[in-house]
Amino acid sequence: MAIKFQYNKTSLGELGKQLKMRKSALPTIKSKESALRSEVKRAKDTARDYLSQIEKLSSEYDYMVALWGEFDPTLLGIKDVTLSEQKIAGVRTPVLEGITFEEKEYDLFSSPAWYADGVALLKRLASLSIEYEVYNHKMNLLDYARRKTTQKVNLYEKVQIPGYEDAIRKIKRFMEDEENLSKSAQKIVKTRQQQAAEGSML
């Protein structure tokens, strides 16, 4: 990214402001990136934990697989999932507040005895699956924000700050050269005037 500037004091002042702003913002952006990195790891670990709980719970009830064919899938449904928002390092992330299940009445005497266990198991599996999805989504949101923040850190550190510093150096050098040329020109004019004055005296 080429920084546009002119060789004058106004441009020098404007570049100085831009450089100062970026240098003072950089530590804040870096700490945000660090916070996001640890939050991404936490969300990832929690999502992984929920996934392993789902797998463990599913494997515990593998023996019931043959029975699920008898189970009435309309007995249990999810009526509502309540989510709220939590800001983490400026990023809005979902928080699971609650799950409302819809249970259909069934005859305890005519239904298989394991139906109650089946309903309880499905509830636990559904809850864990929703928790997993929420944390997975949270992780993706935070990771996207972290990548964007890392890009900004790199842009400031590797492109803009060195670019502004270089432009300021160039303007200062140009202005110094211009001042030196002006002084040299003044000396030449003065010397010529002195020589002319001495010549006229002769």
Backbone as numpy.savetxt, mean C-alpha at the origin, in Angstrom:
# Nx Ny Nz CAx CAy CAz Cx Cy Cz
12.15 9.81 -15.39 11.32 10.99 -15.39 12.20 12.23 -15.39
12.16 12.97 -16.49 12.97 14.18 -16.60 12.27 15.32 -15.86
13.04 16.01 -15.03 12.49 17.13 -14.28 12.68 18.40 -15.09
11.56 19.10 -15.33 11.61 20.32 -16.13 11.99 21.49 -15.24
12.92 22.30 -15.71 13.33 23.47 -14.93 13.93 24.52 -15.86
14.05 25.72 -15.31 14.68 26.82 -16.04 15.86 27.30 -15.22
16.81 27.91 -15.88 18.01 28.37 -15.19 17.79 29.74 -14.57
16.95 29.80 -13.52 16.74 31.06 -12.81 16.40 30.80 -11.35
16.35 31.89 -10.56 16.13 31.78 -9.11 14.73 31.25 -8.78
13.73 31.61 -9.59 12.35 31.15 -9.36 12.28 29.63 -9.45
12.88 29.11 -10.53 12.90 27.65 -10.74 13.68 26.97 -9.62
14.79 27.58 -9.21 15.62 27.03 -8.13 14.81 26.94 -6.83
14.05 28.00 -6.52 13.21 28.01 -5.32 12.13 26.96 -5.36
11.49 26.81 -6.54 10.41 25.83 -6.71 10.95 24.40 -6.56
12.11 24.13 -7.17 12.72 22.80 -7.07 13.12 22.51 -5.63
13.61 23.53 -4.93 13.99 23.38 -3.52 12.80 22.97 -2.67
11.65 23.61 -2.94 10.41 23.28 -2.21 10.00 21.83 -2.46
10.03 21.44 -3.75 9.64 20.08 -4.14 10.56 19.04 -3.48
11.85 19.34 -3.48 12.83 18.42 -2.88 12.60 18.29 -1.38
12.40 19.42 -0.71 12.17 19.44 0.75 10.91 18.63 1.09
9.85 18.83 0.29 8.59 18.13 0.51 8.79 16.61 0.41
9.51 16.18 -0.61 9.73 14.74 -0.81 10.63 14.15 0.28
11.65 14.89 0.66 12.56 14.40 1.71 11.84 14.28 3.05
10.93 15.22 3.33 10.22 15.13 4.61 9.11 14.07 4.57
8.56 13.79 3.38 7.50 12.78 3.25 8.04 11.35 3.24
9.29 11.20 2.79 9.87 9.86 2.62 9.86 9.00 3.88
10.27 9.50 5.07 10.22 8.65 6.27 8.81 8.16 6.60
7.81 9.03 6.38 6.41 8.65 6.66 5.98 7.53 5.72
6.32 7.69 4.43 5.95 6.66 3.44 6.66 5.35 3.75
7.92 5.44 4.17 8.68 4.23 4.51 8.08 3.51 5.71
7.64 4.28 6.72 7.04 3.64 7.90 5.68 3.04 7.54
4.95 3.68 6.62 3.67 3.13 6.15 3.92 1.80 5.43
4.97 1.78 4.59 5.32 0.55 3.86 5.67 -0.57 4.84
6.43 -0.24 5.87 6.83 -1.22 6.87 5.60 -1.75 7.63
4.69 -0.83 8.00 3.46 -1.23 8.71 2.61 -2.14 7.82
2.48 -1.77 6.55 1.68 -2.58 5.62 2.30 -3.96 5.42
3.63 -4.00 5.34 4.32 -5.28 5.16 4.00 -6.23 6.31
4.05 -5.72 7.56 3.77 -6.60 8.70 2.29 -6.97 8.78
1.41 -6.05 8.37 -0.04 -6.34 8.36 -0.39 -7.38 7.29
0.29 -7.31 6.14 0.08 -8.30 5.07 0.47 -9.68 5.59
1.62 -9.74 6.29 2.09 -11.02 6.83 1.08 -11.57 7.86
0.60 -10.67 8.73 -0.37 -11.08 9.76 -1.65 -11.62 9.12
-2.18 -10.91 8.12 -3.42 -11.34 7.44 -3.20 -12.66 6.70
-2.00 -12.80 6.10 -1.66 -14.03 5.36 -1.60 -15.22 6.32
-0.94 -15.01 7.47 -0.82 -16.07 8.48 -2.19 -16.46 9.03
-3.04 -15.46 9.27 -4.39 -15.74 9.80 -5.22 -16.50 8.78
-5.14 -16.07 7.50 -5.88 -16.77 6.42 -5.40 -18.22 6.32
-4.07 -18.41 6.41 -3.50 -19.75 6.33 -3.98 -20.60 7.50
-4.08 -19.96 8.68 -4.54 -20.66 9.89 -5.99 -21.12 9.71
-6.84 -20.25 9.17 -8.25 -20.62 8.93 -8.34 -21.76 7.92
-7.50 -21.71 6.89 -7.50 -22.75 5.86 -7.11 -24.10 6.45
-6.09 -24.10 7.33 -5.67 -25.37 7.94 -6.74 -25.90 8.91
-7.47 -24.97 9.56 -8.59 -25.39 10.43 -9.70 -26.04 9.61
-9.96 -25.46 8.42 -10.99 -26.02 7.52 -10.59 -27.43 7.09
-9.30 -27.56 6.68 -8.81 -28.87 6.22 -8.86 -29.91 7.34
-8.47 -29.46 8.56 -8.47 -30.36 9.71 -9.89 -30.82 10.05
-10.81 -29.86 10.07 -12.20 -30.16 10.38 -12.81 -31.09 9.33
-12.49 -30.82 8.07 -13.01 -31.66 6.98 -12.49 -33.09 7.10
-11.19 -33.22 7.42 -10.60 -34.56 7.51 -11.13 -35.34 8.72
-11.48 -34.60 9.80 -12.04 -35.25 10.99 -13.37 -35.93 10.67
-14.10 -35.39 9.71 -15.42 -35.93 9.38 -15.44 -36.65 8.03
-14.28 -37.13 7.60 -14.21 -37.88 6.34 -15.09 -39.12 6.38
-15.20 -39.70 7.57 -16.00 -40.93 7.71 -17.48 -40.69 7.41
-17.91 -39.41 7.45 -19.32 -39.11 7.20 -19.64 -38.89 5.72
-18.62 -38.93 4.87 -18.81 -38.64 3.44 -19.97 -39.44 2.84
-20.00 -40.71 3.15 -21.05 -41.58 2.60 -22.45 -41.14 3.07
-22.51 -40.58 4.27 -23.80 -40.17 4.84 -24.33 -38.86 4.24
-23.42 -38.02 3.73 -23.85 -36.71 3.24 -24.88 -36.80 2.11
-24.89 -37.94 1.42 -25.88 -38.16 0.36 -27.30 -38.14 0.91
-27.46 -38.53 2.17 -28.78 -38.55 2.82 -29.17 -37.18 3.38
-28.19 -36.32 3.54 -28.42 -35.03 4.21 -29.23 -34.08 3.33
-30.16 -33.38 3.94 -31.00 -32.42 3.22 -30.28 -31.07 3.19
-29.74 -30.65 2.04 -28.94 -29.40 1.97 -29.76 -28.14 2.23
-31.09 -28.25 2.20 -31.92 -27.06 2.43 -32.10 -26.77 3.93
-31.57 -27.65 4.78 -31.72 -27.47 6.23 -30.98 -26.24 6.75
-29.87 -25.92 6.08 -29.04 -24.81 6.57 -28.62 -23.90 5.42
-28.78 -22.61 5.67 -28.35 -21.63 4.67 -27.77 -20.42 5.38
-27.07 -19.58 4.62 -26.52 -18.35 5.20 -27.46 -17.22 4.82
-28.05 -16.60 5.83 -29.01 -15.52 5.61 -28.28 -14.20 5.37
-27.26 -13.96 6.22 -26.57 -12.67 6.13 -25.16 -12.76 6.70
-24.27 -11.97 6.11 -22.90 -11.84 6.61 -22.70 -10.37 6.90
-22.41 -10.04 8.16 -22.24 -8.64 8.55 -20.75 -8.29 8.60
-20.41 -7.28 7.81 -19.02 -6.81 7.76 -18.94 -5.36 8.22
-17.83 -5.03 8.82 -17.56 -3.62 9.13 -16.21 -3.28 8.51
-15.79 -2.04 8.69 -14.53 -1.59 8.10 -13.53 -1.21 9.16
-12.27 -1.52 8.89 -11.20 -1.12 9.80 -10.09 -0.52 8.94
-9.61 0.66 9.36 -8.52 1.28 8.60 -7.19 0.83 9.16
-6.36 0.27 8.28 -5.02 -0.15 8.67 -4.05 0.60 7.77
-3.24 1.46 8.37 -2.26 2.28 7.63 -2.94 3.00 6.44
-4.14 3.51 6.70 -4.86 4.27 5.67 -5.63 3.42 4.67
-5.61 2.10 4.85 -6.30 1.19 3.92 -7.56 0.65 4.58
-8.68 0.77 3.89 -9.95 0.24 4.42 -9.99 -1.27 4.21
-10.12 -1.99 5.33 -10.15 -3.45 5.25 -11.41 -3.99 5.91
-11.90 -5.16 5.44 -13.12 -5.72 6.01 -12.88 -6.44 7.33
-13.87 -6.37 8.21 -13.84 -7.10 9.48 -15.17 -7.84 9.59
-15.09 -9.13 9.83 -16.30 -9.94 9.96 -16.93 -9.70 11.33
-18.16 -9.20 11.31 -18.87 -8.92 12.56 -19.74 -10.10 12.98
-20.35 -10.76 11.99 -21.20 -11.89 12.34 -21.80 -12.57 11.12
-22.25 -13.78 11.33 -22.90 -14.58 10.28 -24.26 -15.00 10.81
-25.29 -14.75 10.03 -26.63 -15.17 10.42 -27.02 -16.38 9.57
-27.25 -17.48 10.25 -27.66 -18.71 9.55 -29.17 -18.84 9.53
-29.64 -19.51 8.51 -31.08 -19.79 8.41 -31.24 -21.31 8.53
-31.85 -21.73 9.60 -32.03 -23.18 9.83 -33.49 -23.57 9.66
-33.68 -24.64 8.91 -35.03 -25.14 8.71 -35.31 -26.20 9.78
-36.51 -26.17 10.28 -36.89 -27.18 11.28 -36.91 -28.57 10.63
-36.49 -29.56 11.38 -36.60 -30.93 10.89 -37.04 -31.83 12.05
-37.66 -32.93 11.70 -38.19 -33.85 12.70 -37.06 -34.67 13.31
-36.83 -34.45 14.59 -35.73 -35.15 15.27 -35.94 -36.66 15.33
-37.20 -37.09 15.29 -37.49 -38.52 15.42 -37.34 -39.28 14.11
-37.80 -38.63 13.01 -37.74 -39.34 11.72 -36.42 -39.11 10.97
-35.67 -38.05 11.34 -34.38 -37.76 10.68 -33.26 -38.58 11.31
-32.20 -38.86 10.54 -31.06 -39.60 11.12 -30.49 -38.86 12.34
-29.96 -39.62 13.28 -29.45 -39.05 14.53 -28.27 -38.10 14.30
-27.54 -38.32 13.22 -26.33 -37.51 12.98 -26.64 -36.15 12.35
-27.91 -35.87 12.01 -28.28 -34.59 11.39 -27.84 -33.39 12.24
-28.04 -33.48 13.57 -27.67 -32.37 14.47 -26.17 -32.09 14.36
-25.37 -33.18 14.35 -23.92 -33.03 14.19 -23.58 -32.46 12.82
-24.32 -32.91 11.82 -24.10 -32.44 10.45 -24.34 -30.93 10.32
-25.42 -30.47 10.94 -25.75 -29.04 10.90 -24.67 -28.24 11.63
-24.25 -28.72 12.81 -23.22 -28.04 13.60 -21.89 -27.97 12.84
-21.57 -29.11 12.18 -20.34 -29.17 11.39 -20.38 -28.18 10.23
-21.51 -28.13 9.52 -21.64 -27.21 8.39 -21.52 -25.75 8.83
-22.10 -25.48 10.00 -22.01 -24.12 10.55 -20.55 -23.73 10.80
-19.82 -24.64 11.42 -18.40 -24.38 11.72 -17.59 -24.23 10.44
-17.86 -25.12 9.47 -17.15 -25.05 8.19 -17.45 -23.75 7.45
-18.73 -23.36 7.45 -19.14 -22.13 6.76 -18.50 -20.92 7.43
-18.50 -20.91 8.79 -17.91 -19.79 9.53 -16.41 -19.67 9.23
-15.72 -20.80 9.27 -14.28 -20.80 8.99 -13.99 -20.37 7.55
-14.82 -20.84 6.62 -14.63 -20.49 5.20 -14.83 -18.99 4.97
-15.85 -18.42 5.62 -16.10 -16.98 5.48 -14.98 -16.18 6.11
-14.51 -16.61 7.31 -13.38 -15.94 7.97 -12.15 -15.97 7.05
-11.93 -17.14 6.44 -10.79 -17.30 5.52 -10.91 -16.31 4.35
-12.10 -16.24 3.75 -12.32 -15.34 2.60 -12.11 -13.88 2.99
-12.60 -13.50 4.19 -12.44 -12.12 4.66 -10.96 -11.78 4.83
-10.21 -12.69 5.49 -8.78 -12.43 5.70 -7.98 -12.48 4.40
-8.41 -13.33 3.50 -7.73 -13.42 2.20 -7.93 -12.11 1.43
-9.16 -11.59 1.48 -9.48 -10.31 0.82 -8.70 -9.17 1.48
-8.65 -9.21 2.81 -7.91 -8.20 3.58 -6.43 -8.20 3.17
-5.87 -9.42 3.07 -4.47 -9.58 2.68 -4.22 -8.99 1.29
-5.14 -9.26 0.33 -4.99 -8.75 -1.04 -5.05 -7.22 -1.08
-5.98 -6.63 -0.31 -6.10 -5.17 -0.26 -4.83 -4.54 0.32
-4.35 -5.11 1.42 -3.15 -4.59 2.07 -1.91 -4.77 1.21
-1.84 -5.92 0.52 -0.68 -6.19 -0.33 -0.65 -5.24 -1.53
-1.82 -4.94 -2.09 -1.91 -3.99 -3.19 -1.43 -2.61 -2.74
-1.89 -2.19 -1.54 -1.48 -0.90 -0.98 0.02 -0.88 -0.69
0.54 -2.02 -0.21 1.98 -2.11 0.08 2.80 -1.96 -1.19
2.36 -2.65 -2.27 3.09 -2.55 -3.55 3.09 -1.11 -4.06
1.93 -0.44 -3.96 1.83 0.96 -4.39 2.76 1.85 -3.57
2.80 1.60 -2.25 3.65 2.39 -1.35 5.13 2.15 -1.65
5.49 0.89 -1.92 6.87 0.55 -2.28 7.27 1.27 -3.56
6.34 1.31 -4.53 6.62 2.04 -5.78 6.87 3.51 -5.52
6.10 4.09 -4.59 6.26 5.51 -4.26 7.60 5.76 -3.58
7.98 4.85 -2.66 9.28 4.96 -1.98 10.39 4.93 -3.01
10.32 3.97 -3.93 11.34 3.84 -4.98 11.37 5.07 -5.89
10.18 5.58 -6.23 10.09 6.76 -7.09 10.77 7.95 -6.41
10.47 8.15 -5.13 11.08 9.27 -4.39 12.59 9.06 -4.24
12.98 7.87 -3.74 14.39 7.60 -3.42 15.29 7.52 -4.64
14.82 6.82 -5.67 15.70 6.52 -6.81 15.54 7.45 -7.99
14.39 8.15 -8.08 14.14 8.97 -9.26 14.02 10.46 -8.91
12.99 10.78 -8.11 12.68 12.20 -7.92 13.69 12.96 -7.07
14.04 12.43 -5.90 14.99 13.15 -5.04 16.33 13.35 -5.74
16.95 12.28 -6.33 18.20 12.51 -7.06 18.01 13.47 -8.24
16.84 13.38 -8.90 16.55 14.25 -10.06 16.48 15.72 -9.66
15.79 16.00 -8.56 15.68 17.39 -8.07 17.06 17.90 -7.61
17.81 17.03 -6.91 19.15 17.43 -6.45 20.05 17.77 -7.62
19.97 16.96 -8.66 20.77 17.17 -9.87 20.38 18.47 -10.57
19.07 18.70 -10.68 18.58 19.93 -11.33 19.01 21.17 -10.54
18.92 21.10 -9.21 19.35 22.23 -8.36 20.84 22.49 -8.54
21.63 21.42 -8.59 23.08 21.54 -8.81 23.37 22.25 -10.13
22.64 21.82 -11.17 22.85 22.41 -12.51 22.52 23.90 -12.53
21.39 24.26 -11.88 20.98 25.67 -11.85 22.02 26.50 -11.08
22.45 25.99 -9.92 23.44 26.71 -9.10 24.75 26.90 -9.88
25.17 25.83 -10.54 26.42 25.90 -11.34 26.27 26.95 -12.45
25.12 26.90 -13.13 24.85 27.86 -14.21 24.87 29.29 -13.68
24.20 29.50 -12.54 24.14 30.84 -11.96 25.51 31.33 -11.49
26.33 30.39 -10.93 27.70 30.74 -10.53 28.53 31.12 -11.75
28.40 30.30 -12.81 29.14 30.58 -14.06 28.74 31.94 -14.62
27.43 32.19 -14.58 26.91 33.47 -15.10 27.46 34.64 -14.29
27.52 34.45 -12.95 28.05 35.50 -12.07 29.53 35.74 -12.33
30.27 34.63 -12.52 31.71 34.74 -12.80 31.94 35.44 -14.13
31.13 35.09 -15.13 31.25 35.74 -16.45 30.95 37.23 -16.34
29.93 37.53 -15.55 29.53 38.93 -15.36 30.66 39.71 -14.69
31.29 39.10 -13.65 32.41 39.75 -12.96 33.59 39.93 -13.90
33.86 38.87 -14.69 34.97 38.95 -15.65 34.71 40.04 -16.67
33.47 40.11 -17.15 33.12 41.14 -18.15 33.26 42.53 -17.55
32.84 42.67 -16.27 32.96 43.97 -15.59 34.43 44.38 -15.44
35.30 43.37 -15.13 36.74 43.64 -14.99 37.32 44.09 -16.32
36.91 43.40 -17.40 37.42 43.75 -18.74 37.01 45.16 -19.10
35.71 45.47 -18.85 35.18 46.82 -19.16 35.94 47.86 -18.34
36.15 47.58 -17.03 36.85 48.51 -16.15 38.29 48.73 -16.63
38.97 47.61 -16.97 40.35 47.69 -17.45 40.41 48.53 -18.72
39.49 48.30 -19.65 39.46 49.05 -20.91 39.20 50.54 -20.65
38.27 50.78 -19.70 37.97 52.19 -19.36 39.20 52.88 -18.77
39.91 52.12 -17.89 41.14 52.68 -17.29 42.19 52.95 -18.38
42.32 51.96 -19.29 43.30 52.11 -20.38 42.93 53.30 -21.28
41.62 53.42 -21.53 41.14 54.53 -22.38 41.39 55.88 -21.68
41.15 55.87 -20.35 41.36 57.10 -19.58 42.83 57.49 -19.55
43.69 56.45 -19.40 45.14 56.71 -19.38 45.61 57.14 -20.76
45.02 56.58 -21.80 45.37 56.95 -23.19 45.00 58.38 -23.52
43.85 58.82 -22.99 43.41 60.19 -23.26 44.23 61.23 -22.52
44.84 60.75 -21.40 45.69 61.66 -20.60 47.01 61.92 -21.30
47.42 60.99 -22.15 48.72 61.15 -22.83 48.69 62.18 -23.93
